[in-house]
Amino acid sequence: MRARWLSRFGRTVGAVAITAGLLATAACGSSDSDKDTDEAKSGSSGSSGSAFPRTVEHAMGETEVKKVPERVVALDMTFVDATLALKTDVVGYTTFAAPDEPLPDYFGDDARKYGKDAKPVGLLEEVKLEEIIKLKPDLILSAKVRHEKIYKQLSKIAPTVFTETTGATWKENLELVGETLGKEDLAQDRIEGFEKRAKTIGDAVRKSEDGNPTVSVVRFVDGPTRLYKEDTYTGVILGDLGFDLPEDARGTGFNADISEEEIKRIDADDIFVTAFPDPEGASQKSQDKFQANPLWKQLKGEVHEMSDITWMLAVGLYGADSVLDDIAKTYKVDAARG
């Protein structure tokens, strides 16, 4: 297995609720399901022809996946994205703000096809193990940076595979999910299709009157304003488009914190801005205050308001395709949807 997913980038998320009695029940259920092994079955649509059972190397070690997973619980939207993209049913997922959030609209028809029975299993920071157990998954997906503390408990419920992190590694994470599902070829096809589409749009922009624009991506949160760098989800997308970045957005380090006195550091031909949709509205207040600063009016670039959901929180193929839609619309070029 390729090891591109072993990345260092990411952020730690807080503690998760654990119920010991339920875990004991889950352990018994897992043992029973292990008996139902299909030793010769290969992956369905898009498989590389390799059979199950298979051992998958991942951020937490090795996991044996005894049969083709058909019921996946994805504990981060990145893995909901990857599972849907690989035409596999998602039965459980975590939410960001409210416990009853539906799957995001940007998943389109695939959410209705492969996620029609999906149910929330708690907030991203407060996974409810008892809800996962009820869903009887045959695979659990997450990232070490998200849920390292409960990996052992999750593994007692069903085979569990973790990437190291999320964000800039979204393509590598899709590859790992592809390997776990026996759909390596489909994963590669989806990645190559996205990269081809991004290049087509980027080339069209360069041939237009806009030429090769410099682009900055700025996010308002409850804290310092962020200028995103190359080693981020959106940074990877801009790299595939072939766009130039302002000096402070180049290189690695996730993001550069920008104070009001440093507003000019975000300047570019086009400035794409988002605000984290926190329930208290703190991010929007931060944006309003920032943009009321006289230095904001001195920016030479054109400012474009974008959805934080797709530009920041999605961190996957469907979100990235939505970003490409926005780029095509902004520069008035064909969206190359095929």
C-alpha positions as CSV (number, residue, x, y, z in Angstrom):
1,M,0.0,0.0,0.0
2,R,1.2,3.4,-0.8
3,A,2.0,5.5,2.2
4,R,1.2,9.0,0.9
5,W,-1.6,9.3,3.6
6,L,1.0,9.3,6.4
7,S,1.0,13.1,6.7
8,R,1.8,15.3,9.6
9,F,-0.9,17.9,9.0
10,G,-4.0,18.2,11.1
11,R,-5.7,19.4,14.3
12,T,-6.7,17.7,17.5
13,V,-10.3,17.4,18.3
14,G,-11.6,17.0,21.9
15,A,-12.8,14.2,24.1
16,V,-15.4,11.6,23.2
17,A,-18.1,9.9,25.4
18,I,-17.5,6.2,26.1
19,T,-19.8,3.6,27.6
20,A,-18.0,0.5,28.9
21,G,-21.0,-1.8,29.2
22,L,-22.0,-1.2,25.6
23,L,-18.5,-1.9,24.5
24,A,-18.7,-5.3,26.1
25,T,-21.9,-6.0,24.2
26,A,-20.2,-4.8,21.0
27,A,-17.3,-7.1,21.5
28,C,-19.6,-10.1,21.5
29,G,-21.4,-8.9,18.4
30,S,-18.2,-8.4,16.6
31,S,-17.0,-11.9,17.4
32,D,-20.2,-13.3,16.0
33,S,-20.0,-11.3,12.8
34,D,-16.4,-12.5,12.3
35,K,-17.7,-16.0,11.8
36,D,-19.5,-14.9,8.7
37,T,-16.4,-14.7,6.6
38,D,-16.4,-14.7,2.8
39,E,-12.9,-15.7,2.0
40,A,-13.1,-15.6,-1.7
41,K,-15.3,-12.5,-2.3
42,S,-13.8,-9.6,-4.2
43,G,-14.8,-6.0,-4.1
44,S,-17.8,-4.8,-6.1
45,S,-17.9,-2.0,-8.6
46,G,-14.5,-0.5,-9.2
47,S,-12.5,-3.1,-7.4
48,S,-8.9,-4.0,-8.3
49,G,-9.9,-7.7,-8.3
50,S,-8.1,-8.5,-5.0
51,A,-10.0,-10.7,-2.7
52,F,-11.2,-10.6,0.9
53,P,-10.2,-11.1,3.6
54,R,-7.4,-8.5,3.5
55,T,-5.2,-6.7,6.0
56,V,-5.1,-2.9,5.7
57,E,-2.2,-0.9,7.1
58,H,-3.2,2.4,8.5
59,A,-2.4,5.1,11.0
60,M,-3.2,2.9,14.0
61,G,-1.5,-0.3,12.8
62,E,-3.2,-3.1,10.9
63,T,-6.8,-4.1,10.6
64,E,-8.2,-7.3,9.0
65,V,-11.2,-6.7,6.9
66,K,-12.8,-10.1,6.4
67,K,-15.4,-9.3,3.8
68,V,-16.5,-6.5,1.5
69,P,-17.8,-3.7,3.7
70,E,-21.4,-2.9,3.1
71,R,-22.4,-0.8,6.1
72,V,-20.0,2.0,6.9
73,V,-20.0,4.4,9.8
74,A,-17.9,7.4,8.9
75,L,-16.9,9.6,11.9
76,D,-15.8,12.6,9.9
77,M,-17.4,14.1,6.8
78,T,-14.2,13.4,4.9
79,F,-14.9,9.7,5.2
80,V,-18.6,10.1,4.4
81,D,-17.4,11.8,1.2
82,A,-14.9,9.0,0.3
83,T,-17.5,6.2,1.0
84,L,-20.2,7.8,-1.1
85,A,-17.7,8.5,-3.9
86,L,-16.8,4.8,-3.9
87,K,-20.5,3.8,-4.2
88,T,-20.8,2.2,-0.7
89,D,-23.6,2.7,1.8
90,V,-23.0,5.1,4.7
91,V,-25.2,4.1,7.7
92,G,-23.8,6.5,10.3
93,Y,-22.0,9.8,10.5
94,T,-21.1,12.6,13.0
95,T,-22.3,16.1,12.9
96,F,-20.7,19.5,13.4
97,A,-23.1,21.7,15.4
98,A,-26.5,20.1,15.9
99,P,-27.1,16.4,16.7
100,D,-29.8,16.0,14.0
101,E,-27.9,17.6,11.0
102,P,-28.7,15.8,7.8
103,L,-26.0,14.9,5.3
104,P,-24.9,18.1,3.4
105,D,-26.7,19.0,0.1
106,Y,-23.4,19.0,-1.8
107,F,-23.5,15.2,-1.8
108,G,-26.4,15.4,-4.2
109,D,-28.1,12.3,-5.5
110,D,-25.3,10.0,-4.1
111,A,-26.4,10.9,-0.6
112,R,-29.9,9.8,-1.4
113,K,-28.6,6.6,-3.1
114,Y,-25.9,5.5,-0.7
115,G,-26.8,7.4,2.4
116,K,-30.6,7.1,2.5
117,D,-30.5,5.2,5.7
118,A,-27.6,7.1,7.3
119,K,-28.2,8.3,10.9
120,P,-26.2,10.7,13.1
121,V,-24.1,9.0,15.8
122,G,-23.2,12.1,17.8
123,L,-21.2,15.2,17.3
124,L,-17.7,15.1,15.8
125,E,-16.3,15.8,19.3
126,E,-18.9,13.6,21.1
127,V,-19.3,10.3,19.4
128,K,-22.1,8.1,20.8
129,L,-20.8,4.5,20.8
130,E,-24.2,3.1,21.7
131,E,-25.6,4.6,18.5
132,I,-22.8,3.1,16.4
133,I,-23.5,-0.4,17.9
134,K,-27.2,-0.1,17.0
135,L,-26.3,0.4,13.3
136,K,-24.3,-2.9,13.2
137,P,-21.6,-1.5,10.9
138,D,-19.0,-3.8,9.2
139,L,-16.5,-0.9,8.9
140,I,-15.7,2.3,10.9
141,L,-13.7,5.0,9.4
142,S,-12.0,8.0,11.0
143,A,-8.7,9.8,11.6
144,K,-6.1,9.5,14.4
145,V,-6.2,13.3,14.8
146,R,-10.0,13.0,15.4
147,H,-10.6,9.9,17.5
148,E,-7.4,8.3,18.6
149,K,-8.6,8.0,22.2
150,I,-11.5,5.7,21.3
151,Y,-9.8,3.6,18.5
152,K,-9.7,0.5,20.7
153,Q,-13.4,0.8,21.7
154,L,-14.4,1.3,18.1
155,S,-12.4,-1.7,17.0
156,K,-14.4,-3.9,19.3
157,I,-17.6,-2.8,17.4
158,A,-16.3,-3.4,13.9
159,P,-13.1,-3.4,11.8
160,T,-11.8,0.2,12.2
161,V,-9.4,2.0,9.8
162,F,-7.9,5.4,10.6
163,T,-6.0,7.8,8.4
164,E,-3.4,10.0,10.2
165,T,-5.3,13.2,9.6
166,T,-7.7,15.1,7.3
167,G,-7.3,18.3,5.2
168,A,-4.5,18.3,2.7
169,T,-4.4,14.5,2.6
170,W,-8.0,14.2,1.3
171,K,-6.9,12.4,-1.9
172,E,-4.6,10.0,0.0
173,N,-7.5,9.3,2.4
174,L,-9.7,8.5,-0.5
175,E,-7.1,6.0,-1.7
176,L,-6.9,4.3,1.7
177,V,-10.7,4.0,1.9
178,G,-10.6,2.6,-1.6
179,E,-8.1,-0.1,-0.5
180,T,-10.3,-0.9,2.5
181,L,-13.4,-1.3,0.4
182,G,-11.6,-3.2,-2.3
183,K,-12.2,-0.4,-4.7
184,E,-8.7,0.9,-5.4
185,D,-9.3,1.4,-9.1
186,L,-12.5,3.4,-8.6
187,A,-10.7,5.6,-6.0
188,Q,-7.9,6.3,-8.5
189,D,-10.4,7.0,-11.3
190,R,-12.2,9.5,-9.1
191,I,-9.0,11.3,-8.1
192,E,-7.7,11.4,-11.7
193,G,-11.1,12.7,-12.9
194,F,-11.0,15.5,-10.4
195,E,-7.4,16.5,-11.3
196,K,-8.3,16.5,-15.0
197,R,-11.3,18.7,-14.4
198,A,-9.3,21.1,-12.3
199,K,-6.6,21.4,-14.9
200,T,-9.2,22.0,-17.6
201,I,-10.8,24.8,-15.6
202,G,-7.4,26.3,-14.7
203,D,-6.3,26.3,-18.3
204,A,-9.5,27.9,-19.4
205,V,-9.0,30.7,-16.8
206,R,-5.4,31.3,-18.0
207,K,-6.7,31.6,-21.6
208,S,-9.4,34.1,-20.5
209,E,-9.0,37.8,-19.9
210,D,-8.1,37.0,-16.3
211,G,-4.9,35.4,-17.3
212,N,-3.2,33.5,-14.4
213,P,-4.6,35.2,-11.3
214,T,-3.1,35.2,-7.8
215,V,-5.6,33.8,-5.4
216,S,-5.9,33.9,-1.6
217,V,-8.3,32.0,0.6
218,V,-9.2,33.7,3.9
219,R,-11.4,32.3,6.7
220,F,-13.0,34.2,9.5
221,V,-13.3,32.3,12.8
222,D,-13.7,33.1,16.5
223,G,-10.0,34.0,16.8
224,P,-7.3,35.2,14.4
225,T,-8.2,35.5,10.8
226,R,-6.6,32.7,8.7
227,L,-4.8,32.9,5.3
228,Y,-4.7,29.3,4.0
229,K,-1.5,27.8,2.7
230,E,-0.6,25.1,0.2
231,D,-0.8,22.2,2.7
232,T,-4.6,22.5,3.2
233,Y,-7.7,21.1,1.6
234,T,-8.3,24.3,-0.5
235,G,-4.5,24.7,-1.0
236,V,-4.5,21.4,-2.8
237,I,-7.4,22.4,-5.0
238,L,-5.7,25.7,-6.0
239,G,-2.6,23.7,-6.8
240,D,-4.5,21.4,-9.1
241,L,-6.0,24.5,-10.8
242,G,-2.4,25.8,-11.2
243,F,-3.2,29.2,-9.6
244,D,-0.5,31.5,-8.1
245,L,-0.6,32.4,-4.4
246,P,0.4,35.6,-2.6
247,E,3.7,35.2,-0.8
248,D,2.2,34.6,2.7
249,A,0.1,31.8,1.4
250,R,2.9,29.8,-0.1
251,G,4.6,26.9,1.5
252,T,3.4,24.7,4.4
253,G,2.2,25.4,7.9
254,F,-1.6,25.1,7.4
255,N,-2.3,28.8,7.6
256,A,-0.9,32.2,8.5
257,D,-2.7,34.1,11.2
258,I,-3.5,37.6,10.0
259,S,-4.2,40.5,12.4
260,E,-6.1,43.6,11.4
261,E,-2.9,45.5,11.1
262,E,-1.7,42.9,8.6
263,I,-4.7,42.9,6.2
264,K,-2.5,43.7,3.2
265,R,-0.9,40.3,3.5
266,I,-4.1,38.7,2.1
267,D,-4.1,40.8,-1.0
268,A,-4.3,39.0,-4.4
269,D,-6.1,39.4,-7.7
270,D,-9.0,37.5,-6.2
271,I,-9.7,37.0,-2.5
272,F,-12.0,34.2,-1.6
273,V,-13.4,34.6,1.9
274,T,-15.5,32.3,4.2
275,A,-16.8,32.5,7.8
276,F,-17.2,29.5,10.0
277,P,-20.9,29.1,10.7
278,D,-20.7,28.8,14.5
279,P,-24.1,29.0,16.2
280,E,-23.1,32.0,18.3
281,G,-22.2,34.1,15.2
282,A,-18.7,34.9,16.6
283,S,-17.0,34.3,13.2
284,Q,-19.4,36.6,11.4
285,K,-18.7,39.3,14.0
286,S,-15.0,38.8,13.4
287,Q,-15.5,39.2,9.7
288,D,-17.6,42.4,10.1
289,K,-15.0,43.9,12.4
290,F,-12.1,42.9,10.1
291,Q,-13.8,44.3,7.0
292,A,-14.7,47.6,8.7
293,N,-11.0,48.3,9.1
294,P,-9.9,51.1,6.7
295,L,-7.1,48.8,5.6
296,W,-9.6,46.4,4.1
297,K,-10.7,49.1,1.6
298,Q,-7.1,49.5,0.4
299,L,-7.0,45.9,-0.9
300,K,-6.6,45.8,-4.7
301,G,-8.1,42.4,-5.2
302,E,-11.7,41.5,-5.8
303,V,-13.4,39.9,-2.8
304,H,-15.6,36.9,-3.3
305,E,-17.8,35.5,-0.5
306,M,-17.9,31.7,-0.5
307,S,-19.6,28.9,1.5
308,D,-17.6,27.7,4.5
309,I,-19.3,24.4,4.2
310,T,-17.8,23.4,0.9
311,W,-14.6,25.5,1.0
312,M,-13.5,24.5,4.5
313,L,-15.6,21.8,6.2
314,A,-16.2,19.4,3.3
315,V,-12.6,18.2,2.9
316,G,-13.3,15.7,0.2
317,L,-14.1,15.0,-3.4
318,Y,-17.7,16.3,-3.5
319,G,-16.7,19.5,-1.7
320,A,-13.7,20.0,-4.0
321,D,-15.9,19.6,-7.0
322,S,-18.2,22.3,-5.5
323,V,-15.2,24.6,-5.2
324,L,-14.4,24.0,-8.8
325,D,-18.0,25.0,-9.7
326,D,-17.5,28.3,-7.8
327,I,-14.1,28.9,-9.5
328,A,-15.7,28.3,-13.0
329,K,-18.6,30.7,-12.1
330,T,-16.3,33.4,-10.7
331,Y,-14.1,33.4,-13.9
332,K,-17.0,32.8,-16.3
333,V,-15.5,29.6,-17.8
334,D,-17.0,26.2,-18.5
335,A,-17.4,24.1,-15.4
336,A,-16.1,21.0,-17.3
337,R,-18.6,18.8,-15.6
338,G,-18.4,16.3,-18.5
